[in-house]
Amino acid sequence: MRPLAIKGELKRVRLQSDNKTVNVSQRLRRFLEHAQRRLASEEAFTLVELTIVLLILGILLTIAVPSYLSFKDRAYKTAAKADVAQAMRSVISYGADNYPNAPADPNADPTDNGYTAISLPILATKYDAALSTVVGAPFVLNPAGFAPSSTDFCLTAVAGRWIAVQHGPGGDITVGTLFTPGTCTVS
């Protein structure tokens, strides 16, 4: 192959300087003048263009809103379970410390043992200051209708529409929306 032969001279191009300063107020003034001309003219969006924009927004919302609500619901469910798990550490410690004549008896009653006389204020004072002592926000310990004993308790936590329940020290944390206090179960 032969190299291309260029006949004649190349066209000279004048380059503008790179150090041109920009006057912000002048550019802003030009922008405002352009916006005023646009608003003063009869040019506007047509009804079809506006309808298409609204249709696209509607489609995006039908996809985004259910996804967001589903995410939020799963977060509430997980939060309720995590709240019970956090409070369980204090409940188990209370049960271990509460025996007759214990040196670290949490409720200062030398005759009780296990989970007898357990309460949210005692758990918050002795074991975990982060626990809320306001009943139902989010914890309820031994709700009305439940018969606690020295070996059994009922702990619930609420987040959103979900209720997490721990029945006794050996039970699993269950999560649901319908709570039965007498049996300390949720479904």
C-alpha positions in Angstrom: 0.0 0.0 0.0 1.1 3.4 -0.8 0.7 6.3 1.7 -1.9 8.8 0.8 -0.6 11.8 -1.0 -2.0 15.1 0.2 -2.2 17.7 -2.4 -2.1 21.2 -1.3 -1.8 22.7 2.1 -3.7 21.8 5.2 -6.3 24.3 6.4 -5.2 26.4 9.3 -7.5 26.4 12.4 -7.4 29.0 15.0 -7.7 27.6 18.5 -9.4 29.6 21.2 -7.6 30.2 24.5 -8.3 27.7 27.4 -7.9 30.4 30.0 -11.1 32.2 29.2 -12.8 33.4 32.4 -16.5 32.8 32.9 -18.6 35.6 34.3 -21.2 33.9 36.4 -23.5 36.9 36.7 -23.5 37.3 32.9 -24.3 33.6 32.3 -27.0 33.7 34.9 -28.5 36.8 33.3 -28.5 35.1 29.9 -30.1 32.0 31.4 -32.8 34.1 33.0 -33.5 36.0 29.8 -33.8 32.7 27.9 -36.2 31.4 30.5 -38.3 34.6 30.3 -38.5 34.4 26.5 -39.5 30.7 26.8 -42.2 31.5 29.3 -43.5 34.5 27.3 -43.7 32.6 24.1 -46.7 30.4 23.3 -44.5 27.2 23.3 -45.6 24.7 26.0 -46.0 21.0 26.5 -48.8 19.4 24.7 -51.5 17.4 26.4 -50.1 14.2 24.8 -46.7 14.9 26.2 -48.1 15.5 29.7 -50.2 12.4 29.5 -47.2 10.3 28.5 -45.2 11.7 31.5 -48.0 10.8 33.9 -48.3 7.4 32.4 -44.6 6.7 32.9 -44.8 8.0 36.5 -47.8 5.7 37.1 -46.0 2.7 35.8 -42.9 3.5 37.9 -45.0 3.9 41.0 -46.9 0.6 40.5 -43.5 -1.1 40.5 -41.8 0.9 43.3 -44.6 1.2 46.0 -45.3 -2.6 46.5 -41.6 -3.3 46.6 -41.0 -0.6 49.2 -44.0 -1.8 51.3 -42.7 -5.4 51.1 -39.2 -4.3 52.2 -40.7 -2.3 55.1 -42.8 -5.2 56.2 -39.8 -7.6 56.2 -37.8 -5.0 58.2 -40.6 -4.8 60.9 -40.7 -8.6 61.2 -36.9 -8.8 61.6 -37.0 -5.9 64.1 -39.6 -7.6 66.3 -37.5 -10.8 66.4 -34.3 -8.9 67.1 -36.0 -7.0 70.0 -37.1 -10.3 71.7 -33.6 -11.7 71.2 -32.0 -8.6 72.8 -34.4 -8.8 75.8 -33.9 -12.5 76.2 -30.3 -12.0 77.2 -31.5 -10.0 80.2 -34.3 -12.5 81.0 -31.9 -15.4 81.0 -29.4 -13.5 83.2 -32.2 -12.6 85.6 -33.2 -16.3 85.9 -29.6 -17.3 86.6 -29.1 -14.6 89.2 -32.4 -15.1 91.0 -32.1 -18.0 93.5 -32.6 -18.1 97.3 -30.0 -16.1 99.2 -28.1 -15.2 96.0 -25.5 -12.5 96.4 -26.6 -10.7 93.2 -30.3 -11.2 93.7 -31.9 -8.8 91.1 -35.1 -8.2 93.1 -33.7 -8.4 96.6 -36.2 -11.1 97.7 -34.2 -14.0 99.3 -37.1 -16.5 99.0 -37.9 -16.5 95.3 -36.1 -18.1 92.4 -36.0 -18.4 88.6 -38.3 -16.0 86.8 -40.5 -15.1 89.7 -41.2 -11.4 90.1 -39.5 -10.5 86.8 -40.3 -7.1 85.4 -39.2 -4.7 82.7 -37.9 -2.1 85.2 -35.7 -4.7 87.0 -34.3 -5.9 83.6 -33.6 -2.4 82.5 -32.0 -1.4 85.8 -29.9 -4.5 86.5 -29.1 -5.9 83.0 -29.7 -3.8 80.0 -30.4 0.0 80.2 -31.5 0.0 76.6 -34.6 -2.0 77.3 -37.7 0.2 77.3 -39.7 0.0 80.5 -42.8 1.4 78.9 -45.1 -1.7 78.6 -45.9 -2.3 74.9 -43.2 -0.1 73.5 -42.0 -2.5 72.3 -41.9 -5.1 75.1 -44.5 -6.9 77.2 -43.4 -9.3 79.8 -45.9 -11.8 81.2 -49.0 -10.2 79.6 -52.5 -10.3 81.3 -54.0 -13.7 80.9 -50.6 -15.5 81.1 -49.7 -17.4 84.3 -45.9 -17.1 84.8 -44.0 -19.3 87.1 -40.4 -19.7 88.4 -39.6 -21.7 85.3 -41.8 -20.1 82.7 -42.4 -16.6 81.3 -43.8 -14.9 78.2 -41.9 -12.1 76.4 -43.3 -10.2 73.4 -42.1 -7.4 71.3 -44.0 -5.5 68.7 -42.7 -3.8 65.5 -45.2 -2.6 62.9 -47.9 -5.2 62.6 -45.6 -8.1 63.7 -45.5 -9.6 67.2 -42.5 -11.7 68.2 -42.9 -14.1 71.1 -40.6 -16.1 73.4 -42.4 -18.6 75.6 -40.1 -19.9 78.3 -36.3 -20.2 78.3 -36.2 -23.1 76.0 -38.7 -22.0 73.4 -38.0 -20.5 70.0 -38.8 -17.0 69.0 -41.9 -17.1 66.8 -43.3 -14.1 64.8 -46.8 -13.5 63.6 -49.6 -11.0 63.6 -52.2 -12.6 66.0 -51.1 -13.0 69.6 -52.9 -15.3 72.2 -51.8 -14.2 75.7 -53.2 -17.2 77.6 -50.9 -19.6 75.8 -48.2 -17.1 74.8 -48.4 -18.1 71.2 -48.5 -16.1 67.9 -49.8 -17.0 64.5 
